[in-house]
Amino acid sequence: TMGGLSSENSFLTRCCSEAKCCVVSANYRHAPEDPYPAAINDAVDAYSWIVSQDGRRELGIDSKKVAVGGLSA
């Protein structure tokens, strides 16, 4: 498998520009080294932090304007 931030940067930049929002690209563990549900747990943990008080403050985002998406996990 291939991919990562460098290969997805133009897509993420376009999403950010068109949606007029902050785009957060979260890293997550991959199979087979870390089997299911590691990637899902990492995504949920990232989302939980993003909308937490600490995450909102650090990122400067409005938690009412958060969307979740991805091209892989």
MARGUDREN-172466 format. One record per residue: residue in one letter; x, y, z of N, C-alpha, C, O in turn. Coordinates in nm, 3 decimals. Layout:
// MARGUDREN-172466
{zapa:A&n.X:X&n.Y:Y&n.Z:Z&ca.X:X&ca.Y:Y&ca.Z:Z&c.X:X&c.Y:Y&c.Z:Z&o.X:X&o.Y:Y&o.Z:Z}
...
***
This chain:
// MARGUDREN-172466
{zapa:T&n.X:0.084&n.Y:-0.118&n.Z:0.000&ca.X:0.000&ca.Y:0.000&ca.Z:0.000&c.X:0.087&c.Y:0.123&c.Z:0.000&o.X:0.202&o.Y:0.121&o.Z:0.045}
{zapa:M&n.X:0.031&n.Y:0.230&n.Z:-0.051&ca.X:0.106&ca.Y:0.354&ca.Z:-0.062&c.X:0.018&c.Y:0.469&c.Z:-0.015&o.X:-0.105&o.Y:0.456&o.Z:-0.008}
{zapa:G&n.X:0.080&n.Y:0.580&n.Z:0.016&ca.X:0.003&ca.Y:0.698&ca.Z:0.054&c.X:0.056&c.Y:0.759&c.Z:0.182&o.X:0.141&o.Y:0.702&o.Z:0.250}
{zapa:G&n.X:0.004&n.Y:0.873&n.Z:0.213&ca.X:0.046&ca.Y:0.944&ca.Z:0.331&c.X:0.024&c.Y:1.093&c.Z:0.311&o.X:-0.032&o.Y:1.135&o.Z:0.209}
{zapa:L&n.X:0.067&n.Y:1.171&n.Z:0.407&ca.X:0.044&ca.Y:1.315&ca.Z:0.400&c.X:0.101&c.Y:1.376&c.Z:0.272&o.X:0.035&o.Y:1.460&o.Z:0.210}
{zapa:S&n.X:0.220&n.Y:1.335&n.Z:0.232&ca.X:0.280&ca.Y:1.395&ca.Z:0.113&c.X:0.198&c.Y:1.368&c.Z:-0.012&o.X:0.188&o.Y:1.454&o.Z:-0.099}
{zapa:S&n.X:0.138&n.Y:1.250&n.Z:-0.022&ca.X:0.058&ca.Y:1.220&ca.Z:-0.141&c.X:-0.084&c.Y:1.276&c.Z:-0.131&o.X:-0.152&o.Y:1.286&o.Z:-0.233}
{zapa:E&n.X:-0.130&n.Y:1.311&n.Z:-0.013&ca.X:-0.265&ca.Y:1.362&ca.Z:0.007&c.X:-0.270&c.Y:1.512&c.Z:0.029&o.X:-0.379&o.Y:1.568&o.Z:0.042}
{zapa:N&n.X:-0.154&n.Y:1.579&n.Z:0.033&ca.X:-0.149&ca.Y:1.721&ca.Z:0.068&c.X:-0.235&c.Y:1.807&c.Z:-0.024&o.X:-0.307&o.Y:1.895&o.Z:0.025}
{zapa:S&n.X:-0.230&n.Y:1.786&n.Z:-0.154&ca.X:-0.308&ca.Y:1.870&ca.Z:-0.245&c.X:-0.458&c.Y:1.849&c.Z:-0.223&o.X:-0.535&o.Y:1.945&o.Z:-0.230}
{zapa:F&n.X:-0.499&n.Y:1.726&n.Z:-0.197&ca.X:-0.640&ca.Y:1.698&ca.Z:-0.170&c.X:-0.684&c.Y:1.769&c.Z:-0.041&o.X:-0.790&o.Y:1.832&o.Z:-0.039}
{zapa:L&n.X:-0.604&n.Y:1.760&n.Z:0.064&ca.X:-0.638&ca.Y:1.823&ca.Z:0.192&c.X:-0.640&c.Y:1.975&c.Z:0.179&o.X:-0.726&o.Y:2.041&o.Z:0.238}
{zapa:T&n.X:-0.546&n.Y:2.030&n.Z:0.104&ca.X:-0.542&ca.Y:2.175&ca.Z:0.083&c.X:-0.668&c.Y:2.221&c.Z:0.010&o.X:-0.725&o.Y:2.324&o.Z:0.044}
{zapa:R&n.X:-0.710&n.Y:2.145&n.Z:-0.090&ca.X:-0.833&ca.Y:2.179&ca.Z:-0.164&c.X:-0.955&c.Y:2.171&c.Z:-0.074&o.X:-1.042&o.Y:2.258&o.Z:-0.080}
{zapa:C&n.X:-0.963&n.Y:2.069&n.Z:0.010&ca.X:-1.075&ca.Y:2.056&ca.Z:0.105&c.X:-1.080&c.Y:2.178&c.Z:0.196&o.X:-1.187&o.Y:2.236&o.Z:0.217}
{zapa:C&n.X:-0.967&n.Y:2.216&n.Z:0.248&ca.X:-0.958&ca.Y:2.330&ca.Z:0.339&c.X:-1.004&c.Y:2.457&c.Z:0.270&o.X:-1.082&o.Y:2.535&o.Z:0.326}
{zapa:S&n.X:-0.957&n.Y:2.479&n.Z:0.151&ca.X:-0.990&ca.Y:2.600&ca.Z:0.076&c.X:-1.138&c.Y:2.606&c.Z:0.041&o.X:-1.203&o.Y:2.709&o.Z:0.062}
{zapa:E&n.X:-1.193&n.Y:2.497&n.Z:-0.011&ca.X:-1.333&ca.Y:2.496&ca.Z:-0.053&c.X:-1.430&c.Y:2.497&c.Z:0.063&o.X:-1.537&o.Y:2.558&o.Z:0.054}
{zapa:A&n.X:-1.396&n.Y:2.431&n.Z:0.172&ca.X:-1.486&ca.Y:2.425&ca.Z:0.288&c.X:-1.465&c.Y:2.543&c.Z:0.382&o.X:-1.543&o.Y:2.563&o.Z:0.475}
{zapa:K&n.X:-1.358&n.Y:2.620&n.Z:0.358&ca.X:-1.323&ca.Y:2.733&ca.Z:0.444&c.X:-1.316&c.Y:2.689&c.Z:0.591&o.X:-1.380&o.Y:2.745&o.Z:0.679}
{zapa:C&n.X:-1.235&n.Y:2.587&n.Z:0.612&ca.X:-1.221&ca.Y:2.531&ca.Z:0.745&c.X:-1.078&c.Y:2.483&c.Z:0.767&o.X:-0.996&o.Y:2.480&o.Z:0.675}
{zapa:C&n.X:-1.052&n.Y:2.446&n.Z:0.888&ca.X:-0.925&ca.Y:2.386&ca.Z:0.924&c.X:-0.933&c.Y:2.236&c.Z:0.894&o.X:-1.030&o.Y:2.171&o.Z:0.930}
{zapa:V&n.X:-0.832&n.Y:2.184&n.Z:0.828&ca.X:-0.827&ca.Y:2.040&ca.Z:0.800&c.X:-0.716&c.Y:1.981&c.Z:0.886&o.X:-0.602&o.Y:2.027&o.Z:0.882}
{zapa:V&n.X:-0.749&n.Y:1.879&n.Z:0.962&ca.X:-0.651&ca.Y:1.812&ca.Z:1.046&c.X:-0.629&c.Y:1.673&c.Z:0.988&o.X:-0.723&o.Y:1.595&o.Z:0.973}
{zapa:S&n.X:-0.506&n.Y:1.643&n.Z:0.956&ca.X:-0.471&ca.Y:1.511&ca.Z:0.905&c.X:-0.406&c.Y:1.433&c.Z:1.019&o.X:-0.294&o.Y:1.465&o.Z:1.060}
{zapa:A&n.X:-0.475&n.Y:1.334&n.Z:1.068&ca.X:-0.426&ca.Y:1.257&ca.Z:1.183&c.X:-0.356&c.Y:1.130&c.Z:1.137&o.X:-0.405&o.Y:1.059&o.Z:1.048}
{zapa:N&n.X:-0.243&n.Y:1.101&n.Z:1.197&ca.X:-0.172&ca.Y:0.978&ca.Z:1.170&c.X:-0.238&c.Y:0.865&c.Z:1.251&o.X:-0.295&o.Y:0.891&o.Z:1.357}
{zapa:Y&n.X:-0.230&n.Y:0.745&n.Z:1.203&ca.X:-0.288&ca.Y:0.632&ca.Z:1.273&c.X:-0.205&c.Y:0.507&c.Z:1.245&o.X:-0.128&o.Y:0.502&o.Z:1.149}
{zapa:R&n.X:-0.221&n.Y:0.408&n.Z:1.331&ca.X:-0.147&ca.Y:0.283&ca.Z:1.314&c.X:-0.204&c.Y:0.203&c.Z:1.199&o.X:-0.323&o.Y:0.212&o.Z:1.167}
{zapa:H&n.X:-0.118&n.Y:0.123&n.Z:1.136&ca.X:-0.157&ca.Y:0.047&ca.Z:1.018&c.X:-0.143&c.Y:-0.104&c.Z:1.042&o.X:-0.056&o.Y:-0.150&o.Z:1.116}
{zapa:A&n.X:-0.230&n.Y:-0.179&n.Z:0.975&ca.X:-0.218&ca.Y:-0.325&ca.Z:0.973&c.X:-0.106&c.Y:-0.359&c.Z:0.875&o.X:-0.078&o.Y:-0.278&o.Z:0.787}
{zapa:P&n.X:-0.042&n.Y:-0.469&n.Z:0.884&ca.X:-0.068&ca.Y:-0.578&ca.Z:0.977&c.X:0.003&c.Y:-0.562&c.Z:1.111&o.X:-0.022&o.Y:-0.639&o.Z:1.204}
{zapa:E&n.X:0.092&n.Y:-0.462&n.Z:1.122&ca.X:0.165&ca.Y:-0.444&ca.Z:1.249&c.X:0.069&c.Y:-0.418&c.Z:1.364&o.X:0.089&o.Y:-0.468&o.Z:1.475}
{zapa:D&n.X:-0.033&n.Y:-0.339&n.Z:1.338&ca.X:-0.134&ca.Y:-0.305&ca.Z:1.438&c.X:-0.271&c.Y:-0.340&c.Z:1.380&o.X:-0.331&o.Y:-0.259&o.Z:1.310}
{zapa:P&n.X:-0.321&n.Y:-0.460&n.Z:1.410&ca.X:-0.446&ca.Y:-0.505&ca.Z:1.348&c.X:-0.569&c.Y:-0.430&c.Z:1.396&o.X:-0.566&o.Y:-0.356&o.Z:1.495}
{zapa:Y&n.X:-0.678&n.Y:-0.451&n.Z:1.323&ca.X:-0.808&ca.Y:-0.396&ca.Z:1.358&c.X:-0.837&c.Y:-0.423&c.Z:1.505&o.X:-0.813&o.Y:-0.533&o.Z:1.553}
{zapa:P&n.X:-0.887&n.Y:-0.326&n.Z:1.576&ca.X:-0.938&ca.Y:-0.194&ca.Z:1.539&c.X:-0.843&c.Y:-0.078&c.Z:1.570&o.X:-0.889&o.Y:0.031&o.Z:1.601}
{zapa:A&n.X:-0.711&n.Y:-0.100&n.Z:1.562&ca.X:-0.615&ca.Y:0.004&ca.Z:1.601&c.X:-0.637&c.Y:0.133&c.Z:1.524&o.X:-0.637&o.Y:0.240&o.Z:1.586}
{zapa:A&n.X:-0.654&n.Y:0.128&n.Z:1.392&ca.X:-0.672&ca.Y:0.250&ca.Z:1.312&c.X:-0.799&c.Y:0.324&c.Z:1.353&o.X:-0.798&o.Y:0.447&o.Z:1.362}
{zapa:I&n.X:-0.906&n.Y:0.251&n.Z:1.377&ca.X:-1.032&ca.Y:0.314&ca.Z:1.418&c.X:-1.016&c.Y:0.378&c.Z:1.556&o.X:-1.061&o.Y:0.491&o.Z:1.578}
{zapa:N&n.X:-0.952&n.Y:0.308&n.Z:1.648&ca.X:-0.928&ca.Y:0.365&ca.Z:1.781&c.X:-0.846&c.Y:0.493&c.Z:1.773&o.X:-0.874&o.Y:0.590&o.Z:1.843}
{zapa:D&n.X:-0.743&n.Y:0.493&n.Z:1.687&ca.X:-0.661&ca.Y:0.613&ca.Z:1.671&c.X:-0.743&c.Y:0.728&c.Z:1.613&o.X:-0.727&o.Y:0.843&o.Z:1.656}
{zapa:A&n.X:-0.828&n.Y:0.699&n.Z:1.516&ca.X:-0.913&ca.Y:0.803&ca.Z:1.457&c.X:-1.010&c.Y:0.861&c.Z:1.561&o.X:-1.028&o.Y:0.982&o.Z:1.567}
{zapa:V&n.X:-1.071&n.Y:0.775&n.Z:1.641&ca.X:-1.163&ca.Y:0.821&ca.Z:1.745&c.X:-1.087&c.Y:0.905&c.Z:1.849&o.X:-1.136&o.Y:1.009&o.Z:1.893}
{zapa:D&n.X:-0.969&n.Y:0.859&n.Z:1.888&ca.X:-0.887&ca.Y:0.935&ca.Z:1.983&c.X:-0.850&c.Y:1.072&c.Z:1.927&o.X:-0.856&o.Y:1.172&o.Z:1.998}
{zapa:A&n.X:-0.812&n.Y:1.078&n.Z:1.799&ca.X:-0.777&ca.Y:1.205&ca.Z:1.736&c.X:-0.897&c.Y:1.298&c.Z:1.734&o.X:-0.885&o.Y:1.415&o.Z:1.769}
{zapa:Y&n.X:-1.012&n.Y:1.248&n.Z:1.693&ca.X:-1.133&ca.Y:1.329&ca.Z:1.690&c.X:-1.168&c.Y:1.380&c.Z:1.829&o.X:-1.202&o.Y:1.497&o.Z:1.847}
{zapa:S&n.X:-1.160&n.Y:1.292&n.Z:1.927&ca.X:-1.193&ca.Y:1.331&ca.Z:2.065&c.X:-1.103&c.Y:1.444&c.Z:2.113&o.X:-1.150&o.Y:1.536&o.Z:2.179}
{zapa:W&n.X:-0.974&n.Y:1.436&n.Z:2.079&ca.X:-0.883&ca.Y:1.542&ca.Z:2.120&c.X:-0.913&c.Y:1.672&c.Z:2.044&o.X:-0.913&o.Y:1.780&o.Z:2.103}
{zapa:I&n.X:-0.938&n.Y:1.663&n.Z:1.913&ca.X:-0.964&ca.Y:1.781&ca.Z:1.831&c.X:-1.081&c.Y:1.861&c.Z:1.887&o.X:-1.075&o.Y:1.984&o.Z:1.892}
{zapa:V&n.X:-1.189&n.Y:1.794&n.Z:1.929&ca.X:-1.307&ca.Y:1.866&ca.Z:1.979&c.X:-1.302&c.Y:1.891&c.Z:2.130&o.X:-1.394&o.Y:1.952&o.Z:2.185}
{zapa:S&n.X:-1.197&n.Y:1.844&n.Z:2.196&ca.X:-1.183&ca.Y:1.872&ca.Z:2.339&c.X:-1.145&c.Y:2.018&c.Z:2.359&o.X:-1.106&o.Y:2.087&o.Z:2.264}
{zapa:Q&n.X:-1.155&n.Y:2.064&n.Z:2.481&ca.X:-1.118&ca.Y:2.202&ca.Z:2.511&c.X:-0.971&c.Y:2.228&c.Z:2.476&o.X:-0.940&o.Y:2.332&o.Z:2.417}
{zapa:D&n.X:-0.882&n.Y:2.136&n.Z:2.510&ca.X:-0.740&ca.Y:2.153&ca.Z:2.477&c.X:-0.717&c.Y:2.157&c.Z:2.327&o.X:-0.643&o.Y:2.241&o.Z:2.277}
{zapa:G&n.X:-0.781&n.Y:2.066&n.Z:2.255&ca.X:-0.766&ca.Y:2.061&ca.Z:2.110&c.X:-0.818&c.Y:2.187&c.Z:2.043&o.X:-0.752&o.Y:2.245&o.Z:1.957}
{zapa:R&n.X:-0.938&n.Y:2.230&n.Z:2.082&ca.X:-0.997&ca.Y:2.352&ca.Z:2.025&c.X:-0.907&c.Y:2.473&c.Z:2.050&o.X:-0.885&o.Y:2.555&o.Z:1.961}
{zapa:R&n.X:-0.856&n.Y:2.482&n.Z:2.172&ca.X:-0.770&ca.Y:2.596&ca.Z:2.207&c.X:-0.640&c.Y:2.591&c.Z:2.127&o.X:-0.597&o.Y:2.692&o.Z:2.071}
{zapa:E&n.X:-0.577&n.Y:2.475&n.Z:2.121&ca.X:-0.448&ca.Y:2.465&ca.Z:2.051&c.X:-0.463&c.Y:2.487&c.Z:1.901&o.X:-0.378&o.Y:2.551&o.Z:1.839}
{zapa:L&n.X:-0.571&n.Y:2.433&n.Z:1.842&ca.X:-0.591&ca.Y:2.445&ca.Z:1.698&c.X:-0.665&c.Y:2.572&c.Z:1.658&o.X:-0.662&o.Y:2.612&o.Z:1.542}
{zapa:G&n.X:-0.733&n.Y:2.635&n.Z:1.754&ca.X:-0.810&ca.Y:2.755&ca.Z:1.725&c.X:-0.929&c.Y:2.728&c.Z:1.636&o.X:-0.955&o.Y:2.803&o.Z:1.542}
{zapa:I&n.X:-1.002&n.Y:2.621&n.Z:1.666&ca.X:-1.116&ca.Y:2.583&ca.Z:1.581&c.X:-1.248&c.Y:2.591&c.Z:1.657&o.X:-1.250&o.Y:2.592&o.Z:1.780}
{zapa:D&n.X:-1.356&n.Y:2.595&n.Z:1.583&ca.X:-1.491&ca.Y:2.591&ca.Z:1.636&c.X:-1.538&c.Y:2.446&c.Z:1.631&o.X:-1.550&o.Y:2.388&o.Z:1.523}
{zapa:S&n.X:-1.563&n.Y:2.386&n.Z:1.745&ca.X:-1.599&ca.Y:2.244&ca.Z:1.749&c.X:-1.735&c.Y:2.216&c.Z:1.686&o.X:-1.770&o.Y:2.100&o.Z:1.664}
{zapa:K&n.X:-1.812&n.Y:2.320&n.Z:1.657&ca.X:-1.940&ca.Y:2.301&ca.Z:1.589&c.X:-1.922&c.Y:2.289&c.Z:1.438&o.X:-2.018&o.Y:2.259&o.Z:1.366}
{zapa:K&n.X:-1.801&n.Y:2.311&n.Z:1.391&ca.X:-1.771&ca.Y:2.305&ca.Z:1.249&c.X:-1.662&c.Y:2.202&c.Z:1.223&o.X:-1.557&o.Y:2.235&o.Z:1.168}
{zapa:V&n.X:-1.688&n.Y:2.080&n.Z:1.263&ca.X:-1.592&ca.Y:1.972&ca.Z:1.247&c.X:-1.653&c.Y:1.864&c.Z:1.159&o.X:-1.767&o.Y:1.822&o.Z:1.182}
{zapa:A&n.X:-1.579&n.Y:1.820&n.Z:1.061&ca.X:-1.622&ca.Y:1.710&ca.Z:0.975&c.X:-1.514&c.Y:1.602&c.Z:0.981&o.X:-1.398&o.Y:1.629&o.Z:1.009}
{zapa:V&n.X:-1.555&n.Y:1.480&n.Z:0.955&ca.X:-1.462&ca.Y:1.367&ca.Z:0.958&c.X:-1.464&c.Y:1.301&c.Z:0.822&o.X:-1.570&o.Y:1.278&o.Z:0.764}
{zapa:G&n.X:-1.346&n.Y:1.269&n.Z:0.771&ca.X:-1.338&ca.Y:1.201&ca.Z:0.643&c.X:-1.202&c.Y:1.134&c.Z:0.631&o.X:-1.116&o.Y:1.151&o.Z:0.718}
{zapa:G&n.X:-1.184&n.Y:1.060&n.Z:0.526&ca.X:-1.055&ca.Y:0.996&ca.Z:0.504&c.X:-1.055&c.Y:0.915&c.Z:0.377&o.X:-1.160&o.Y:0.876&o.Z:0.326}
{zapa:L&n.X:-0.937&n.Y:0.890&n.Z:0.329&ca.X:-0.922&ca.Y:0.812&ca.Z:0.206&c.X:-0.876&c.Y:0.670&c.Z:0.235&o.X:-0.865&o.Y:0.588&o.Z:0.143}
{zapa:S&n.X:-0.849&n.Y:0.641&n.Z:0.360&ca.X:-0.795&ca.Y:0.510&ca.Z:0.392&c.X:-0.875&c.Y:0.448&c.Z:0.506&o.X:-0.985&o.Y:0.397&o.Z:0.485}
{zapa:A&n.X:-0.820&n.Y:0.452&n.Z:0.627&ca.X:-0.885&ca.Y:0.388&ca.Z:0.740&c.X:-1.019&c.Y:0.450&c.Z:0.768&o.X:-1.088&o.Y:0.409&o.Z:0.861}
***
